Amino acid sequence: MALEMFRKEETLAMRKKLIGQSCRLFYSDDPVKIVRARGQYLYDENGKRYLDCISNVQHVGHCHPSITQAATTQMELLNANSRFLHDNIVQYADRLAATLPDKLRVFYFVNSGSEANDLALRLAHQYTQHEDVIVLDHAYHGHLTSLIDISPYKFQKLTGQKEWVHVAPIPDTYRGIFREDHPNPAQAYADTVKDVIDKVHQKGRKVSAFFSESLPSVGGQILLPKGYSTKVAEYVRSAGGVFVADEVQTGFGRVGSHFWAFQLQGDDFSPDIVTMGKPMGNGHPLSCVATTAEIAGAFTANGVEYFNTFGGNPVSCAIGLAVLDVIEKEDLRGNSSRVGGHLLDRLRQLQTKHPIIGDVRGVGLFVGLEMVTDKEQRTPATDAAAQVVRRLKEEYICVSTDGPWENIVKFKPPMCFSMEDADLVADRIHHILTDMERSHQKLDSGDF
């Protein structure tokens, strides 16, 4: 039996009445009602097609037939509590292990990235017997209370910083304290973490973990300087802590050249704990924590059983296996490298034509376009970035902004994004910025 389809106005009215208003919609002034999707495209109730540049959750594409078939087949056969013995969970863990450094061989399956990061905190605390956590400025690691506490992006607007949480500068070589002209920004930013560790020790406290997204996203689509994580891990481990890599948004080949974004730091680098989420289930709630036998052993030794009723259930793992198959069969890592590289090239060409584009950065299909009102001062162009997002929506292209000043137009589309999609986005941005510049010139000349 098909569900009743409401008119857009009715749906919006019911949402305002029934859904918490802190759960904001994209384009809240004029929301888009999406009723179906396929690949990198979204369709509204009138059949209008939108190019989706922001749904990194649907990693291999919306409603991929291989994923929906795997889910349906397994759901018709069995879905049960993950405490029953079943092949899917071990087969999936074995497939994941093949993508990770040798030391990361123990897995815990959960249902969301927030659950994964919360469990990573527990593992770190239990293993080190320390409490304090170091995070990067403007980081976001999830919506659970424990994760709000280690997410400056959130806690700075709420109850403030806990005494056991310490914030290091984000390694942003465009507008951070050490920029692109610094001879060794990786070492310089790593040393800021060492300074934080020293201050923690001066207070008589001890470090449990350094927590970082492998590519800070909410912080502004930041690429960590190569070598940074290796040096930070050295400092953190010397202090008795562990290095946690949050791959919730960046894992599973988004960077193209590697399966995991932390691998961009070099072959000699491995975190102690890796958390993963959104891309795993292509929209199905599936996430995971990978760690070492030593850390897992300490967690077991606390004598308290850990179980997650649906984490790693047969349906979730069947979907996870199908996602891995699609990534491989459709060469989505290769596609990410080729299309992402092309998108970066096109945006950098636009940078030479439009003064408002201060920086273009990214790797694979993780791309940021930073907008500024003054290239010398690098003043954030927040309003202009919001205008670009609105104008692109009018062109049926969905993007959003990020960064401390919301002046970075970000691109994290499904991995099936095409060259034609990249060209369309670049062409439309060029058109919009050209139009904005003409309007600005008219205002400046008084000819309005």
N, C-alpha and C positions, 0 to 999 in steps of 0.2 A: 504494500500500500504506500503510495507516494505521499510525502508530507505536503501540507498546504503551503503554497508559495504566497507570501505577503508582498504587498507593494512596498517599495523602498521606504516610503514615509512611515508606513506601519511598522516595519522592522526597526527603524531608527527610534520611533516612539516607544516601542516595547523594550528596546535595549536600554534607553534612558530610564525607564521605569524599573526594570528588573536586574540590570547589571550594574555593579559598583562603578561609579563615575571616575574612579581613579584608573580604571581599565580603559585607557584612551584608544580611540580608533586612529588609523592613518587618515590624514586629511580630515581632521575632526570638523572643520567648517563645512565641508561638503564630502562626506564619506563615500567611498566606492563600495557598492554591494556586489560581491563576487559570488557567482552561483556554480561555476565549474572551472576547471583548469586542466591543462595538459602541457607537459614539457616546461618551457619557460614562459608560457602564456596564461593569462587570467582572463575570464570572460564575465562581464556583468550581466544583469538581468535583461538587458536589451540586446545582448549578443555582441557588444563592443569588446574588442580584444585589447588587452593591456600587456605590454612587455614587462615582465617581472625582473627587476634588477636587485631585489632585496631579500628574496626568500631562500636564504641559505639553509633553512630547515629542510626544504624539499631538494635535497642535495643532488640527486640524479634526475630531477625533473618531476613536476607535479603529475600524480596519477600514472606513474610509469607502469605499463602493463605487467612487466615481470614482477614488480613489487606487489601489486594488487593481487596477482595470481598466487604468489607465494603465501600471502596473508590469508586469502580465501581458502586455499587448499589445506593449510595447516589448521585454520579455524574450524573447518568442517570435520577434521580428524580428532584434534585434541587441543585444548588450552587448559592448563592446570597449574596449581601451585608449584613454584619452582623448587620446592623441597622434595618433590618426586623425582626419581632418576629419569633422565631423558637425554637422547643423543644430541639434540640441537644445541644445547648450551655448551657442551664440550667441543662440538665441531666448530662452533662459532668462536669460542675462546682460542682454539688452535689456529684458526685462520687469522685472528687478530694478532696472536703472538708472532706470526711470521712477518708482520709489518713493523714490529717494534725491536728495539735493542734487546740483546740476549738476556739482560738482567731483569727485564720487565716481563715476568712469566706467570703472575698470579692476578686473577681478575675477579672483580665484584660487579655484578650487573644490577643496575637500579633503573629508575624510570624517567629521570630528568637530569639535565646538567646541574641544576641546583642540588639535587640529591647526591650527585657524584662529588661535587665540591665539598659538600658538608661531610661526606664520608672521608674524603681526603684529609680534611682537618682532623677528624677523629683518629685516623691512622697515624698522622704526624704526631699528634699529642701523645698517643699511646706508645709509639716507638721511641720518641725522644724523651718522654717524661718532662717536657718543657711546655710552656704555654704560649709564649709570644710569637707573633706572626708579622712578617714584613711583606708589605704589598706596594704596588706602584701607584703613584698619584693618579686619580681619576679612574681607577680600576673598577670593574664590575664583575662579580663572580656568582651572582644569583640572588634570589628573592627570599630565601629562608633567613630567619633572624640571625643565625650564625654567620651567614654570608653578607648580610647587610653590614655586620660589624667589621668585615674585612674589605668592604667596597667603598672607597672614598667617594665615588660617584653618587652613592646613596647616603652614607652616614653624615656627610658634610651638610646635607639638607635636613637631617633628622636629629638624632640624639647626640651626635658628635662622636669623637674618637675615643675608643676604649683604651685604658692604660696598657693593655697587652698587645695593641695593634700599633705598628710603626710604618710610616709612609716614606718611601724612597722616591726621588724624582723619576718621572717617566723618561726613558731614553729617546727623546724626540730630537732628532738632529736638524729639524727645520725651525722649531721655535723654542726648544728647550735650553737649558743652561749651557750645554755643549753642542755646537752646531756643526754644519757640514764642513766648515773650515778648520775644525779641531784636528790635530794630527792623529789622535787615537781616542775617538769618542767612546768606543767599547770599554776601554780601560778606565776612562774618566768617569763614566756612569757607573761602572762596577764599583769603583772606589767610593761612590756615594752610598752604596749599600754597605760597604765595609764601615763607613762612618756611622751609619745607623746601628750596625751591630755593636760597635764600640760604645755608643750611647746606651744601648740596651744593657750591656754589661756594667756600665758605670752606675746604673740604677739597681744593680744586684739582681737582674732578671736574666733569663736564658731564652735563646731563640729555638722555636720549634720548627718553623718552616718559612721559606720564601715562596710566595704564591704569585705567579705571573701568567697572564695569557701569553702564548707563544708569539702572537701578533696582537698587541693591544687594539681592541676594536672601538669600544665606547670612548677610549682615550684619544681616538683620532686616526684610526687605520695606520698605526705606527709599525714600522719595520725596525726591529731591534738591531743595533750594530752587530755585525758578525764577531763572535768572540765574547760578547757581553755575558751570555748565560753561562758559558764555561767558567769564566772568572768569578761570577756571582756564586755559582755552585761550589767553587773551591772555598770561598769565604764562608758561606753558610754551613757547609759540612765541617769546616774547621771549628765552627762555633757550636757543633753538635746538632745542627738542624738538617732538614731535608729540602730538596728543591721540588716544588710542585708545578708542573706545566699544565695550564688550563687550555685544552684543545677543543673546548665545546663548540666554538664557532669556526675553527681553522683546520680541523683534522680531516682525514679521509681524502687527501689529495687536492684540496682546494688550492694549494700553492703550486701545483703542477709538477715541479721538479722533484718533489718528495711527497711521501704519504702523510707525514706529520710536519707541521710548521716548525717545531723545535729542531728538526733535522737541518734547517737552514743555518743553524749555528755551527755546524761542522760534524764530521763523522765521529769525533772524539767526545761529543757531548751526549749525555743521557740524563734525563730527569730521574728522580727517585720515585715519583708518583706522576701518572698522567691521567687527567680526567677528560672524558669525551661525552658528547651528547647529541645535539640537534641533528647532525647529518646521518647518524647511525641508522635511524629507522625511517628516514625520508618523510618525516612527519608523524610517524608512529612513536609513542613514548618509549624510548629505549636509550639507555646511557650506561656508562661503565667507568670503573676505576681500574687502572693497571698499576701494579707495584712489584716490588721485589719480594723474594721469599722471606728475607729477614724482617721486613716491615710487616708483612702478613703474619709471620710467626709471632711477633710481639702482640699483634691485635688478637690473635687466637689465645695467647697466653693470659689475657686478662680474665679468662674464665667465663665471659659473658657471650652467649651465642649471638651471632649476627645472622639475621635472615631478612629477605625482602620478598614478600609474597609473589609479586608479579615481575620482579626484576629478573630478566633472563628466562621468562616463560617461553614455551615452545613456539607460540606465534611470533613473539618479539624476535626471537633468535632466527626463525625462518625468514623474517623480513630482513634482519641484519645480514644474513648470508646472501640473500638476493641482492641487497645493495652492493656488497663486495663483488658479486658476480657482474653486475652492470658496470661498475667502475672499471673492471678489467676488460670485459668484452667490448665496451664502447670506447675504450681508451680515453676516459674522461680526464685523467691526469694530463695526457697529451693535449687534449682539447683545451684544458685550463691554461696550459703553457702557451699554446698558439693563440687562442682567442684573447686571453688576458694580456699577452704581450702586444697584440695588435691594438687592443683598447688603450693600453698605456701609451703606445706610439701615437695614436690619434689624439689623445688628450694632451700629450706633450706638444704636439703640433699646435693645438689650440692655445696652449700656454704662451707661445710666441706671438699670438695674434691678439690675445685678450689680457690686458694688464691685471684684471681682477683675479686671474688664476695665479695664485702664489706658488703652489707646489702641486705636483702630481707624483704619487708614490703608490707602490703596491707590488705584488708578486702573484702570478697566476690570476685567479678570479677573486682577488682580495685587493681592491683598488680604492684609493681616496683622492679626491680633487679638492684641494684647500683653497678657499676663496678669501681674498684680502682687499681692503680698500687702499692700501699703500704697500707696495712691494718692498720698500726699504724698511719701513717700520713693522711690516707684516701684521698690520692691524686687521683683526678678524672681520670679515664681511658677513655677519650673521644674517642680516635682513636680505642681502642679495642671494645668499645660499637658499634661504627659505623661498624666495621668489623663483629661483631656478626649479626647485622641487615642485612648486605649484604649476609653473608653466609646462614642465615635462608631463605632469599629470594631464594637462589639457591636450598634450600630444599623445596620450595613452601610453606613457612610460612611467613606471613606478620606481621612484628612488626615495631615499631619505637622507637626513643629515646626522652627523655625529661630531664628537670632539667636545672639549670643555666649553667652547663658544658656539657650538652647533653651526660651524662654518665650513664643515667638510662634507661634500656630497660623496656618499659611499656607494660602492658597488660590490655586492656579494650575491650574485644571481645563482640560479641552479646551474650545475656544471655542464649542462647541455647548451648553454649560451653559444651563439654562433657568430661568425665573422660579420654576417649581415646585421645581426643584432647590435654588435659593437659599433659598426658604421652608422647605423640608425641613431644610436645614442649620441655619438660624437657629432653627427650632422645636426641633430636637434639642439644640442647644447650650443654649438656654434651659432645657429640661427637665433636662439634665445639671447645669448650674450651680445650678439651684434645689435639686436633690437633694443636691449637694455642700454647699451652704450649710446645708441642714437637718441633714445629718449632722454638720457642724462645730458647729452650735448645740447639738446633743444632747451632743457630746463636751464642749463648754464648760460645760454645765449638769450634767454628770455623769450624764445620763440616756442610757445607752448600752444 
